[in-house]
Amino acid sequence: MVEKPYPVITITDHDEPLEFVAHSPTLLHTLEAANIDVPYQCREGFCGACRAQLNEGKITYNQEPLAFVREGEILLCCSRPLSNIKITLL
């Protein structure tokens, strides 16, 4: 059996794509582990500070965010990629 590769995160204005590893609970954790500075305050989907534009791909939320999320935006603190994604940090 061939193991499925992990989703790849491509970030606008960053040179290297990142691999989202299975043990990472959220996109925010993956970005922090790669030393990418992302604003956040809650890690629970309440405040919306970690908002990003989802340009391509699909994500899922660990829990439904309580902060308002516009069409085409995601919260990094409570989401995981379901496919390769391209995002723009806001």
Helices and strands as residue ranges (DSSP letters): E 8-11, E 18-19, H 27-33, E 51-56, E 59-61, E 73-75, G 76-78, E 79-81, E 85-89
